[in-house]
Amino acid sequence: MKEMEYQTIGEIVAEDYRTAPVFQSLGVDYCCKGNRTLSEVCDSMGIETEVVMADLNAATKQKVNAEPEYQSWPADKLADHIQNKHHRYVEEKIPLIMQNLEKLCNVHGLAHPELFEIAEQFNLSSGELAMHMKKEELVLFPFIKNMVASKEKSKRVSKPYFDTVQNPIKMMKHEHDIEGARFQRINELTDGYVLPKDACNTYGVTFAMLKEFEEDLHLHIHLENNILFPMAIEMEKVAVV
């Protein structure tokens, strides 16, 4: 890695996803707030930058089943991966989690009133994520794929009706921030998905699913904010008439 101290945390994770657990353990948002440098993050938290850098370097040397090197993928392949893996995951899990949260509110709501806000936050997220993903699938991703195809044919594409790819990207990143904040709130309400002493099996399953959903969303947003979107902005500079 280049001078890690002055890299953004989004760039660090984009270079090697094995560094993500280091930021997660510190409670640092590398996806929605990935534009902060490592030095800025450490200063704001009162942590020695050198200590975190040592942990990050150690993480890159671990022999684990690391995520693919997404930044080496062409933009069209990455867009398809996001749609086929992460969008489909969201669509599959939302109904199950909503159903379980409804059960928990009915059975445990009196003893644990925080469940009602958790359900409210998740239900709001489910509706807005559905619209968000459709905008990507119908507008942004097709334009990115069109730019890739045009480059392969040594042609240029016409300026889109949204003027520049930066406009939908700005909107998508704003919506990412909203969802990141919602799940941060859910995380707080569940005390980091720690089960209460009177938790039933449904409680355990639901919290496990929420935790997995949040982790998938973090990777999903990271792939877009820190890898796909910068690719698209750079491509547009030479691909659009």
C-alpha positions in Angstrom: 0.0 0.0 0.0 1.1 3.6 -0.6 1.5 6.0 2.3 -1.4 4.4 4.2 -1.7 7.2 6.7 -2.8 9.6 4.0 -5.1 7.2 2.1 -8.8 7.3 2.6 -10.1 4.4 4.5 -12.3 3.5 1.5 -9.1 3.3 -0.6 -7.4 1.0 1.9 -10.3 -1.4 2.0 -10.6 -1.3 -1.8 -7.0 -2.3 -2.1 -7.3 -5.2 0.3 -10.7 -6.2 1.8 -8.9 -8.2 4.5 -8.4 -4.8 6.2 -12.2 -4.3 6.6 -12.4 -6.3 10.0 -9.9 -3.9 11.5 -12.1 -0.9 10.8 -15.2 -2.9 11.9 -13.6 -3.7 15.2 -13.1 0.0 15.8 -16.6 0.9 14.8 -15.3 2.8 11.8 -17.7 3.2 8.8 -15.4 2.5 5.7 -18.3 2.4 3.2 -20.6 5.5 3.6 -17.8 7.5 5.3 -14.9 6.1 3.4 -13.7 9.4 2.1 -11.8 10.2 5.4 -8.1 9.6 5.6 -6.7 7.1 8.1 -5.0 9.9 9.9 -8.2 11.9 10.2 -10.1 8.9 11.6 -7.5 8.1 14.1 -7.2 11.7 15.3 -10.9 12.0 15.7 -11.0 8.8 17.8 -7.9 9.5 19.8 -6.1 6.4 18.5 -2.5 6.1 17.6 -2.3 6.0 13.8 0.8 3.7 13.9 -1.0 1.1 16.0 -3.9 0.9 13.5 -1.5 0.8 10.6 0.3 -2.1 12.2 -3.0 -3.9 12.6 -3.9 -3.2 8.9 -0.5 -4.4 7.7 -0.9 -7.6 9.8 -4.4 -8.1 8.3 -3.0 -8.0 4.7 -0.6 -10.8 5.5 -3.2 -13.2 6.8 -3.9 -16.3 4.6 -7.7 -16.3 4.6 -10.4 -16.7 2.1 -10.2 -13.1 1.1 -12.7 -11.3 -1.1 -11.8 -11.1 -4.8 -9.8 -8.2 -6.0 -12.8 -6.2 -7.1 -10.9 -3.2 -8.2 -9.2 -5.2 -10.9 -12.6 -6.1 -12.4 -14.1 -4.2 -15.4 -16.9 -1.9 -14.4 -19.6 -4.0 -16.2 -18.6 -7.2 -14.4 -18.6 -5.4 -11.0 -22.1 -3.9 -11.7 -23.4 -7.4 -12.6 -21.9 -8.9 -9.5 -23.5 -6.2 -7.3 -26.9 -6.7 -8.9 -26.8 -10.5 -9.0 -25.4 -11.0 -5.5 -26.1 -8.1 -3.3 -29.4 -6.8 -4.8 -30.8 -10.3 -4.9 -29.7 -10.9 -1.3 -31.6 -7.9 -0.1 -34.7 -8.9 -2.0 -34.5 -12.4 -0.6 -33.9 -11.5 3.1 -36.2 -8.5 3.6 -39.5 -10.5 3.7 -38.0 -13.0 6.2 -36.6 -10.4 8.5 -39.8 -8.3 8.4 -41.9 -11.4 9.3 -39.6 -12.3 12.2 -39.6 -8.7 13.5 -43.4 -8.7 13.5 -43.4 -11.9 15.6 -40.9 -10.4 18.1 -42.9 -7.2 18.5 -46.0 -9.3 19.2 -44.4 -11.6 21.7 -41.6 -9.6 23.3 -42.7 -6.0 22.6 -43.9 -5.2 26.1 -40.6 -6.3 27.7 -38.4 -4.9 24.9 -40.1 -1.8 23.4 -36.9 -1.1 21.4 -38.1 -3.9 19.0 -40.8 -1.5 17.7 -38.2 1.0 16.6 -36.0 -1.7 15.2 -38.9 -2.9 13.1 -39.8 0.6 12.0 -36.2 1.4 10.9 -35.9 -1.9 9.0 -39.3 -1.5 7.3 -38.3 2.0 6.2 -35.0 0.7 4.9 -36.7 -2.2 3.0 -38.9 0.2 1.0 -36.2 2.7 0.2 -33.6 0.0 -0.7 -36.1 -1.5 -3.2 -36.5 1.8 -4.9 -32.8 2.5 -4.7 -31.8 -0.7 -6.3 -34.3 -0.3 -9.2 -32.8 3.1 -10.0 -29.4 1.5 -10.2 -30.6 -1.4 -12.3 -32.7 0.7 -14.7 -30.6 3.9 -15.0 -27.0 3.9 -13.6 -25.8 0.3 -14.3 -27.0 0.3 -17.9 -25.2 3.5 -18.6 -22.0 2.2 -17.0 -22.3 -1.0 -19.1 -22.9 1.1 -22.2 -19.7 3.0 -21.6 -17.7 -0.2 -21.2 -19.2 -1.6 -24.4 -18.5 1.6 -26.3 -14.9 1.6 -25.1 -14.4 -2.0 -26.4 -15.7 -0.9 -29.8 -13.6 2.3 -29.8 -16.7 4.4 -29.9 -18.1 7.1 -27.7 -21.6 7.4 -26.2 -24.0 10.3 -26.3 -24.4 12.5 -23.2 -27.2 10.9 -21.0 -30.4 12.7 -20.1 -29.1 13.1 -16.6 -26.2 15.1 -18.1 -23.3 13.4 -16.2 -22.9 10.1 -14.4 -21.9 12.1 -11.3 -25.6 13.2 -10.9 -27.1 9.7 -10.2 -23.9 8.7 -8.3 -24.4 11.7 -6.0 -28.0 10.6 -5.4 -27.0 7.0 -4.8 -24.3 8.0 -2.3 -26.7 10.2 -0.4 -29.2 7.3 -0.2 -26.3 5.1 1.0 -25.6 7.5 3.8 -29.3 7.3 4.9 -29.2 3.5 5.0 -25.9 3.4 6.7 -27.3 5.7 9.4 -30.5 3.5 9.8 -28.4 0.4 10.3 -26.1 2.2 12.7 -29.3 3.0 14.7 -30.5 -0.7 14.5 -27.0 -1.7 15.7 -27.3 0.6 18.7 -30.8 -0.5 19.6 -29.7 -4.1 19.6 -26.5 -3.3 21.5 -24.5 -4.8 18.7 -27.0 -7.7 18.2 -26.5 -9.0 21.7 -29.5 -11.1 22.8 -31.4 -10.4 26.0 -31.6 -13.1 28.6 -35.2 -14.0 27.8 -34.5 -14.3 24.0 -36.3 -17.2 22.2 -35.0 -19.0 19.1 -36.8 -16.5 16.8 -35.0 -13.7 18.6 -31.6 -15.3 18.0 -32.3 -16.0 14.4 -33.6 -12.5 13.7 -30.6 -10.8 15.3 -28.3 -13.0 13.4 -30.0 -12.2 10.1 -30.0 -8.5 10.9 -26.2 -8.6 11.6 -25.6 -10.5 8.4 -27.8 -8.0 6.5 -25.8 -5.1 7.8 -22.5 -6.7 7.0 -23.7 -7.5 3.4 -24.9 -3.9 3.1 -21.5 -2.5 4.2 -19.8 -4.6 1.5 -22.5 -3.6 -1.1 -22.0 0.1 -0.4 -18.3 -0.2 -0.3 -18.1 -1.8 -3.8 -20.2 1.0 -5.2 -18.9 4.1 -3.3 -15.2 3.2 -3.3 -14.7 1.1 -6.5 -17.6 1.2 -9.1 -18.5 4.8 -8.9 -15.0 6.2 -9.2 -14.5 3.9 -12.2 -17.6 5.3 -13.8 -16.6 8.9 -13.3 -13.2 8.2 -14.8 -14.7 6.3 -17.8 -17.1 9.1 -18.5 -14.2 11.5 -19.1 -13.2 9.7 -22.3 -16.4 7.7 -23.2 -19.0 10.4 -23.5 -19.3 12.8 -26.5 
